[in-house]
């Protein structure tokens, strides 16, 4: 996993100024998990009464930390919660060693913070198949606990990066019954990105008061519409974890509240888009909207087929408006489609309709759109009312260079 020095051309200008979320504090440290002198472990400590929800990879080879977190999700606790994450090594596909490392990290975190082991959630990201040197992490737990700060969220975001070229953060503030709640979070992800989820770690914190079951329901719903609608390379990781922590410190009850759901959606979508914009080797951010499908699920299937097609993605990288590749991707998706009712747009330019190129189509116009950093492709199937939007990036030589050298 060679160090990445060139920041994605699609990166935001700077890491955002995230608001402090009362009831949670952060710290980060260099533990030498894989590289010396690189910040690679973060700790988040949440106040008593914090509700925790999460969604995780559906991979059949998911890691020991993922399995441990899934087993621990449940009701709110008076004991608080701790989240410990390392980068550089995913602690995945390491047999009994994986669980032993997870247990050791959980025990050390519990001892250092006073949080019960049942409320310690861990995650690891990085190289698969190498034993995690967990002693390097546990040796730093006292320092991590002693240096916790409510304002250190940016440090935590940087600690979980692997091939990311920039840390990813997002936040929003919303009102419920005239009272303010805050949501802030960060994510990592760049490659091995596909729905269900991706090689992503996402941590979102809010001072809203939310019942745990309701928080889990809204987290799952919003994740399906955001992180499960992005893809960089169609590969689903062993280690994906998304967690939402609601400290309740604002005293504002957001259980089942539509404004809270919309605010959470905005933060998750912002972070999901940032993951795509940092796709390994990416130079284009691609939005694919499918309408007119027989149902929403079919629309999403078509959209992901287009988004995951190497031929579509390389054409976008080459700024070639090759709409034939979009036709191909729809046809192979497995969802219902009819050649003679299909219409395709690149940006606002109608390229094809009713099974044939549009009589008004001028390739020069479409080629001009393909020069943009934000590419929009729309497909209407002409078969129903199903709709879905997914997001991806182009496929360039940079992706090959990064992944050919990943373990060095």
ZADREN-654734 format. One record per residue (C-alpha): residue in three letters; chain; x, y, z. Coordinates in steps of 0.25 Angstrom, whole numbers, plus 2048, in hexadecimal, padded with zeros to 3 digits. Each point is the difference from the previous one (the first is absolute). Layout:
// ZADREN-654734
REC, res, chain, px, py, pz
REC, ALA, A, X, Y, Z .
...
//
This chain:
// ZADREN-654734
REC, res, chain, px, py, pz
REC, UNK, A, 800, 800, 800 .
REC, UNK, A, 809, 80B, 7FB .
REC, UNK, A, 7FE, 80E, 805 .
REC, UNK, A, 7F7, 808, 7F8 .
REC, UNK, A, 806, 80E, 7FE .
REC, UNK, A, 7F7, 806, 7F5 .
REC, UNK, A, 7F3, 805, 804 .
REC, UNK, A, 7F4, 7FD, 7F7 .
REC, UNK, A, 7FC, 80B, 7F6 .
REC, UNK, A, 7F2, 7FE, 805 .
REC, UNK, A, 803, 803, 80F .
REC, UNK, A, 7FA, 80B, 807 .
REC, UNK, A, 808, 80C, 803 .
REC, UNK, A, 802, 7FC, 80F .
REC, UNK, A, 7FB, 7F8, 80B .
REC, UNK, A, 7F4, 806, 805 .
REC, UNK, A, 7FF, 807, 80E .
REC, UNK, A, 7F7, 7F6, 807 .
REC, UNK, A, 7F8, 804, 80C .
REC, UNK, A, 803, 7FA, 80E .
REC, UNK, A, 7F6, 7F6, 804 .
REC, UNK, A, 7FD, 800, 80E .
REC, UNK, A, 802, 7F2, 807 .
REC, UNK, A, 80B, 7FB, 7F7 .
REC, UNK, A, 810, 803, 800 .
REC, UNK, A, 80B, 7FB, 7F7 .
REC, UNK, A, 80E, 7FD, 7FF .
REC, UNK, A, 80A, 7FA, 7F6 .
REC, UNK, A, 80E, 7FB, 801 .
REC, UNK, A, 80B, 7F9, 7F7 .
REC, UNK, A, 802, 7F2, 805 .
REC, UNK, A, 808, 7FA, 7F5 .
REC, UNK, A, 7F6, 7F6, 7FB .
REC, UNK, A, 806, 800, 7F2 .
REC, UNK, A, 808, 80C, 7FE .
REC, UNK, A, 808, 808, 80A .
REC, UNK, A, 7FD, 80E, 803 .
REC, UNK, A, 7F2, 800, 7FA .
REC, UNK, A, 7F4, 803, 808 .
REC, UNK, A, 7F8, 7F2, 800 .
REC, UNK, A, 7F7, 7FE, 80C .
REC, UNK, A, 7F5, 809, 805 .
REC, UNK, A, 7F7, 7FF, 80C .
REC, UNK, A, 7F2, 806, 802 .
REC, UNK, A, 7FA, 800, 80E .
REC, UNK, A, 7F0, 802, 801 .
REC, UNK, A, 7F8, 805, 80C .
REC, UNK, A, 7F8, 7F6, 808 .
REC, UNK, A, 7F2, 7FE, 7FA .
REC, UNK, A, 805, 801, 7F2 .
REC, UNK, A, 7F8, 7F7, 7F6 .
REC, UNK, A, 809, 7F9, 7F5 .
REC, UNK, A, 7FB, 7FB, 7F3 .
REC, UNK, A, 808, 7FA, 7F4 .
REC, UNK, A, 800, 7FA, 7F3 .
REC, UNK, A, 80B, 7F7, 7FB .
REC, UNK, A, 805, 7F8, 7F4 .
REC, UNK, A, 7F8, 7F4, 7FB .
REC, UNK, A, 80D, 7F9, 7FC .
REC, UNK, A, 801, 7F1, 803 .
REC, UNK, A, 80E, 802, 804 .
REC, UNK, A, 7FE, 80C, 809 .
REC, UNK, A, 80A, 803, 80B .
REC, UNK, A, 801, 7FD, 80F .
REC, UNK, A, 7FD, 80F, 804 .
REC, UNK, A, 7F4, 800, 7F7 .
REC, UNK, A, 7FA, 7F4, 806 .
REC, UNK, A, 803, 805, 80E .
REC, UNK, A, 7F9, 80D, 7FD .
REC, UNK, A, 7F4, 7F9, 7FA .
REC, UNK, A, 7FF, 7F8, 80D .
REC, UNK, A, 800, 80C, 809 .
REC, UNK, A, 7F5, 809, 7FA .
REC, UNK, A, 7F5, 802, 809 .
REC, UNK, A, 7F9, 809, 809 .
REC, UNK, A, 805, 80D, 806 .
REC, UNK, A, 809, 7FF, 80C .
REC, UNK, A, 803, 808, 80D .
REC, UNK, A, 80E, 7FB, 7FE .
REC, UNK, A, 804, 809, 7F4 .
REC, UNK, A, 807, 7FA, 7F4 .
REC, UNK, A, 80E, 800, 7FA .
REC, UNK, A, 804, 7FF, 7F1 .
REC, UNK, A, 80F, 7FC, 7FD .
REC, UNK, A, 804, 7FF, 7F1 .
REC, UNK, A, 80E, 7FD, 7FA .
REC, UNK, A, 805, 801, 7F2 .
REC, UNK, A, 80B, 7F9, 7F9 .
REC, UNK, A, 7FB, 7F2, 803 .
REC, UNK, A, 7F2, 7FB, 7FE .
REC, UNK, A, 801, 7F4, 80A .
REC, UNK, A, 7F8, 7F8, 7F5 .
REC, UNK, A, 802, 7F2, 7FC .
REC, UNK, A, 80A, 7FD, 80B .
REC, UNK, A, 7F9, 7F4, 807 .
REC, UNK, A, 800, 7FF, 80F .
REC, UNK, A, 80A, 80B, 800 .
REC, UNK, A, 7F5, 80A, 7FC .
REC, UNK, A, 7F7, 7FD, 80B .
REC, UNK, A, 80B, 800, 80A .
REC, UNK, A, 805, 80E, 7FB .
REC, UNK, A, 7F2, 805, 801 .
REC, UNK, A, 7FE, 7FB, 80E .
REC, UNK, A, 80E, 806, 805 .
REC, UNK, A, 7FC, 80E, 7FA .
REC, UNK, A, 7F3, 7FF, 806 .
REC, UNK, A, 805, 7FC, 80E .
REC, UNK, A, 80B, 80B, 7FF .
REC, UNK, A, 7F6, 80B, 7FC .
REC, UNK, A, 7F6, 7FC, 80B .
REC, UNK, A, 80B, 800, 80A .
REC, UNK, A, 805, 80E, 7FC .
REC, UNK, A, 7F3, 807, 7FF .
REC, UNK, A, 7F7, 7F9, 80A .
REC, UNK, A, 7F6, 7FC, 7F5 .
REC, UNK, A, 7FB, 7F2, 801 .
REC, UNK, A, 805, 7F7, 7F5 .
REC, UNK, A, 7F2, 7FE, 7FB .
REC, UNK, A, 800, 80E, 7FC .
REC, UNK, A, 80E, 801, 7FA .
REC, UNK, A, 7FF, 800, 7F0 .
REC, UNK, A, 80C, 7FE, 7F8 .
REC, UNK, A, 803, 800, 7F1 .
REC, UNK, A, 80D, 7FE, 7F8 .
REC, UNK, A, 803, 803, 7F2 .
REC, UNK, A, 80C, 7FE, 7F7 .
REC, UNK, A, 807, 7F3, 7FA .
REC, UNK, A, 7F8, 7F3, 801 .
REC, UNK, A, 806, 7F3, 805 .
REC, UNK, A, 80B, 805, 809 .
REC, UNK, A, 800, 7FE, 80F .
REC, UNK, A, 7FD, 80E, 807 .
REC, UNK, A, 80B, 804, 809 .
REC, UNK, A, 7F6, 803, 80B .
REC, UNK, A, 80A, 802, 80B .
REC, UNK, A, 804, 80D, 7F8 .
REC, UNK, A, 7F2, 805, 802 .
REC, UNK, A, 7FE, 7FC, 80E .
REC, UNK, A, 80D, 806, 804 .
REC, UNK, A, 7FA, 80E, 7FC .
REC, UNK, A, 7F2, 7FF, 807 .
REC, UNK, A, 804, 808, 80D .
REC, UNK, A, 806, 80B, 7F7 .
REC, UNK, A, 7F3, 800, 7F7 .
REC, UNK, A, 7F7, 801, 80D .
REC, UNK, A, 808, 80B, 806 .
REC, UNK, A, 800, 808, 7F4 .
REC, UNK, A, 7F1, 800, 7FC .
REC, UNK, A, 7FB, 80D, 7FC .
REC, UNK, A, 7F2, 804, 7FB .
REC, UNK, A, 806, 808, 7F4 .
REC, UNK, A, 80A, 7F5, 7FB .
REC, UNK, A, 7F6, 7FA, 7F6 .
REC, UNK, A, 809, 805, 7F4 .
REC, UNK, A, 80C, 7F8, 806 .
REC, UNK, A, 7F7, 7F4, 801 .
REC, UNK, A, 7FC, 801, 7F2 .
REC, UNK, A, 80E, 800, 7FB .
REC, UNK, A, 804, 7F4, 809 .
REC, UNK, A, 7F7, 7F6, 7F8 .
REC, UNK, A, 805, 804, 7F2 .
REC, UNK, A, 806, 7F5, 7F7 .
REC, UNK, A, 801, 803, 7F1 .
REC, UNK, A, 7F7, 80D, 803 .
REC, UNK, A, 807, 80C, 7FB .
REC, UNK, A, 7F8, 809, 809 .
REC, UNK, A, 7F8, 7FF, 80D .
REC, UNK, A, 7F1, 800, 7FE .
REC, UNK, A, 7F7, 808, 80A .
REC, UNK, A, 7F2, 806, 7FF .
REC, UNK, A, 7F6, 806, 80A .
REC, UNK, A, 7F2, 807, 801 .
REC, UNK, A, 7F8, 807, 80A .
REC, UNK, A, 7F0, 7FE, 800 .
REC, UNK, A, 7F5, 805, 809 .
REC, UNK, A, 7F5, 7F7, 806 .
REC, UNK, A, 7F5, 807, 807 .
REC, UNK, A, 808, 80D, 800 .
REC, UNK, A, 80C, 7F9, 807 .
REC, UNK, A, 80E, 7FE, 7F9 .
REC, UNK, A, 807, 7F2, 7FE .
REC, UNK, A, 80D, 7FE, 7FA .
REC, UNK, A, 805, 7F5, 7F7 .
REC, UNK, A, 80F, 7FE, 7FC .
REC, UNK, A, 808, 7F4, 7FB .
REC, UNK, A, 80C, 7FB, 7F8 .
REC, UNK, A, 803, 7F5, 7F6 .
REC, UNK, A, 80B, 7F9, 7F9 .
REC, UNK, A, 7FF, 7F9, 7F3 .
REC, UNK, A, 807, 800, 7F2 .
REC, UNK, A, 800, 7F2, 7FA .
REC, UNK, A, 7F9, 7F3, 802 .
REC, UNK, A, 7F4, 808, 800 .
REC, UNK, A, 7F2, 7FA, 7FC .
REC, UNK, A, 7F2, 7FF, 807 .
REC, UNK, A, 7FE, 7F7, 80B .
REC, UNK, A, 809, 808, 805 .
REC, UNK, A, 80E, 803, 7FB .
REC, UNK, A, 80E, 801, 806 .
REC, UNK, A, 7FB, 80B, 808 .
REC, UNK, A, 800, 804, 80E .
REC, UNK, A, 7F5, 80B, 804 .
REC, UNK, A, 7FE, 806, 80E .
REC, UNK, A, 7F5, 80A, 802 .
REC, UNK, A, 7FD, 807, 80D .
REC, UNK, A, 7F4, 808, 805 .
REC, UNK, A, 7FB, 806, 80C .
REC, UNK, A, 7F2, 7FC, 7FD .
REC, UNK, A, 7F8, 7F7, 80A .
REC, UNK, A, 7FC, 7F4, 7F7 .
REC, UNK, A, 7FA, 7F3, 805 .
REC, UNK, A, 80A, 7F5, 7FC .
REC, UNK, A, 7F6, 7F8, 7F7 .
REC, UNK, A, 7FC, 80C, 7F9 .
REC, UNK, A, 80E, 805, 7FE .
REC, UNK, A, 803, 7F2, 7FA .
REC, UNK, A, 7F4, 801, 7F7 .
REC, UNK, A, 804, 80E, 7FA .
REC, UNK, A, 80E, 7FC, 7FF .
REC, UNK, A, 7FD, 7F4, 7F8 .
REC, UNK, A, 7F6, 808, 7F7 .
REC, UNK, A, 809, 80C, 7FD .
REC, UNK, A, 80C, 7F7, 7FE .
REC, UNK, A, 7F9, 7F8, 7F5 .
REC, UNK, A, 7FD, 80E, 7F9 .
REC, UNK, A, 80E, 805, 801 .
REC, UNK, A, 80C, 7F7, 803 .
REC, UNK, A, 7F9, 7F4, 7F9 .
REC, UNK, A, 7FE, 808, 7F4 .
REC, UNK, A, 80F, 803, 7FD .
REC, UNK, A, 80B, 7F7, 7F9 .
REC, UNK, A, 80E, 803, 7FC .
REC, UNK, A, 804, 7F2, 7FB .
REC, UNK, A, 7F5, 7F6, 804 .
REC, UNK, A, 808, 7F9, 80B .
REC, UNK, A, 7FA, 7FE, 80D .
REC, UNK, A, 809, 800, 80C .
REC, UNK, A, 802, 7F7, 80C .
REC, UNK, A, 800, 80C, 80A .
REC, UNK, A, 7F5, 80A, 7FD .
REC, UNK, A, 7FA, 807, 80C .
REC, UNK, A, 7F7, 80B, 802 .
REC, UNK, A, 7FC, 805, 80E .
REC, UNK, A, 7F7, 80B, 805 .
REC, UNK, A, 801, 804, 80E .
REC, UNK, A, 7F5, 809, 806 .
REC, UNK, A, 805, 806, 80E .
REC, UNK, A, 7F2, 806, 803 .
REC, UNK, A, 808, 80C, 807 .
REC, UNK, A, 7F7, 80A, 7F9 .
REC, UNK, A, 7F4, 7FB, 807 .
REC, UNK, A, 7F8, 801, 7F2 .
REC, UNK, A, 7F8, 7F3, 7FD .
REC, UNK, A, 802, 7FD, 7F1 .
REC, UNK, A, 7FA, 7F2, 801 .
REC, UNK, A, 7F8, 7FE, 7F3 .
REC, UNK, A, 802, 80E, 7FC .
REC, UNK, A, 800, 804, 7F1 .
REC, UNK, A, 80A, 80C, 801 .
REC, UNK, A, 80A, 7F7, 808 .
REC, UNK, A, 7FF, 7F6, 7F5 .
REC, UNK, A, 802, 80A, 7F5 .
REC, UNK, A, 80C, 806, 807 .
REC, UNK, A, 806, 7F3, 802 .
REC, UNK, A, 7FE, 7FD, 7F1 .
REC, UNK, A, 807, 80D, 7FD .
REC, UNK, A, 80D, 7FC, 808 .
REC, UNK, A, 800, 7F2, 7FB .
REC, UNK, A, 7FE, 804, 7F1 .
REC, UNK, A, 80B, 80B, 802 .
REC, UNK, A, 80A, 7F5, 805 .
REC, UNK, A, 7FC, 7F6, 7F6 .
REC, UNK, A, 802, 80A, 7F5 .
REC, UNK, A, 80E, 803, 806 .
REC, UNK, A, 804, 7F1, 7FF .
REC, UNK, A, 7FC, 800, 7F2 .
REC, UNK, A, 808, 80D, 7FD .
REC, UNK, A, 80C, 7F9, 806 .
REC, UNK, A, 7FF, 7F3, 7F8 .
REC, UNK, A, 80D, 7FB, 7FD .
REC, UNK, A, 805, 807, 7F4 .
REC, UNK, A, 7F3, 807, 7FE .
REC, UNK, A, 800, 80D, 7F7 .
REC, UNK, A, 7F0, 800, 7FE .
REC, UNK, A, 7F5, 800, 809 .
REC, UNK, A, 7F4, 7F8, 7F9 .
REC, UNK, A, 7F1, 801, 804 .
REC, UNK, A, 7F8, 7F6, 7F9 .
REC, UNK, A, 7F0, 802, 801 .
REC, UNK, A, 7F7, 7F5, 7FB .
REC, UNK, A, 7F1, 803, 7FE .
REC, UNK, A, 7F5, 7F8, 7FA .
REC, UNK, A, 804, 7F3, 805 .
REC, UNK, A, 7F5, 7F5, 804 .
REC, UNK, A, 804, 803, 80F .
REC, UNK, A, 80A, 807, 808 .
REC, UNK, A, 808, 7F3, 803 .
REC, UNK, A, 801, 7FE, 7F1 .
REC, UNK, A, 804, 80F, 7FE .
REC, UNK, A, 80C, 7FE, 80A .
REC, UNK, A, 804, 7F3, 7F9 .
REC, UNK, A, 801, 807, 7F3 .
REC, UNK, A, 807, 80C, 806 .
REC, UNK, A, 80B, 7F7, 807 .
REC, UNK, A, 802, 7F8, 7F3 .
REC, UNK, A, 803, 80D, 7F9 .
REC, UNK, A, 809, 805, 80C .
REC, UNK, A, 808, 7F3, 801 .
REC, UNK, A, 803, 7FE, 7F1 .
REC, UNK, A, 80F, 801, 7FE .
REC, UNK, A, 7FC, 804, 7F1 .
REC, UNK, A, 7F7, 80C, 805 .
REC, UNK, A, 80A, 804, 80A .
REC, UNK, A, 80C, 800, 7F7 .
REC, UNK, A, 7F8, 808, 7F5 .
REC, UNK, A, 7FD, 80A, 80A .
REC, UNK, A, 80E, 801, 804 .
REC, UNK, A, 803, 802, 7F1 .
REC, UNK, A, 7F5, 80B, 7FF .
REC, UNK, A, 7FA, 7F7, 7F5 .
REC, UNK, A, 7F0, 801, 7FF .
REC, UNK, A, 7FF, 7F2, 7FD .
REC, UNK, A, 7F1, 7FE, 802 .
REC, UNK, A, 801, 7F1, 7FB .
REC, UNK, A, 807, 7FC, 80C .
REC, UNK, A, 7F4, 805, 809 .
REC, UNK, A, 7F7, 7F8, 7F7 .
REC, UNK, A, 808, 7F4, 802 .
REC, UNK, A, 801, 802, 80F .
REC, UNK, A, 7F0, 801, 801 .
REC, UNK, A, 7FF, 7F4, 7F8 .
REC, UNK, A, 809, 7F7, 808 .
REC, UNK, A, 7FA, 805, 80E .
REC, UNK, A, 7F6, 7F5, 801 .
REC, UNK, A, 7F5, 80A, 803 .
REC, UNK, A, 7F4, 801, 7F6 .
REC, UNK, A, 804, 809, 7F4 .
REC, UNK, A, 7FA, 803, 7F3 .
REC, UNK, A, 809, 805, 7F5 .
REC, UNK, A, 7F6, 807, 7F8 .
REC, UNK, A, 7FB, 809, 80C .
REC, UNK, A, 80E, 803, 805 .
REC, UNK, A, 805, 80F, 800 .
REC, UNK, A, 80D, 805, 805 .
REC, UNK, A, 806, 80E, 803 .
REC, UNK, A, 80E, 805, 803 .
REC, UNK, A, 7FE, 80C, 808 .
REC, UNK, A, 7F4, 807, 7FA .
REC, UNK, A, 803, 7FB, 7F2 .
REC, UNK, A, 7F6, 7F5, 7FB .
REC, UNK, A, 809, 7F6, 7FA .
REC, UNK, A, 7F7, 7F4, 7FC .
REC, UNK, A, 7F1, 7FD, 801 .
REC, UNK, A, 7F6, 7F5, 7FC .
REC, UNK, A, 80B, 7F6, 7FD .
REC, UNK, A, 808, 809, 7F7 .
REC, UNK, A, 809, 80D, 800 .
REC, UNK, A, 7F8, 80D, 801 .
REC, UNK, A, 7FF, 807, 7F3 .
REC, UNK, A, 804, 80D, 807 .
REC, UNK, A, 80D, 7FA, 806 .
REC, UNK, A, 80D, 807, 7FD .
REC, UNK, A, 80C, 7F8, 806 .
REC, UNK, A, 808, 80D, 802 .
REC, UNK, A, 7F6, 805, 80A .
REC, UNK, A, 801, 7F3, 808 .
REC, UNK, A, 80F, 800, 7FF .
REC, UNK, A, 800, 80E, 806 .
REC, UNK, A, 7F8, 7FB, 80C .
REC, UNK, A, 80A, 7F4, 802 .
REC, UNK, A, 80B, 80A, 803 .
REC, UNK, A, 7F9, 804, 80D .
REC, UNK, A, 805, 7FB, 80D .
REC, UNK, A, 7F1, 7FD, 804 .
REC, UNK, A, 7FA, 7F7, 7F5 .
REC, UNK, A, 7F1, 7FD, 800 .
REC, UNK, A, 7FA, 7F4, 7F9 .
REC, UNK, A, 7F1, 7FE, 800 .
REC, UNK, A, 7F9, 7F4, 7FA .
REC, UNK, A, 7F1, 7FF, 7FF .
REC, UNK, A, 7FB, 7F1, 7FE .
REC, UNK, A, 7F2, 805, 7FB .
REC, UNK, A, 7FA, 7F4, 808 .
REC, UNK, A, 7FA, 805, 80D .
REC, UNK, A, 803, 80A, 80C .
REC, UNK, A, 80C, 7FA, 806 .
REC, UNK, A, 80B, 809, 803 .
REC, UNK, A, 80E, 800, 807 .
REC, UNK, A, 80D, 808, 800 .
REC, UNK, A, 80E, 7FA, 802 .
REC, UNK, A, 80D, 807, 800 .
REC, UNK, A, 80E, 7FB, 7FB .
REC, UNK, A, 80D, 805, 7FA .
REC, UNK, A, 808, 7FD, 7F4 .
REC, UNK, A, 80A, 7F5, 7FE .
REC, UNK, A, 80E, 805, 7FD .
REC, UNK, A, 80F, 7FB, 800 .
REC, UNK, A, 801, 806, 80E .
REC, UNK, A, 7F7, 7F5, 806 .
REC, UNK, A, 809, 7F5, 7FA .
REC, UNK, A, 80D, 807, 805 .
REC, UNK, A, 7FA, 802, 80E .
REC, UNK, A, 7FB, 7F1, 801 .
REC, UNK, A, 80C, 7FA, 7F9 .
REC, UNK, A, 808, 806, 80C .
REC, UNK, A, 7F6, 7FF, 80B .
REC, UNK, A, 808, 7F6, 809 .
REC, UNK, A, 80E, 807, 7FF .
//
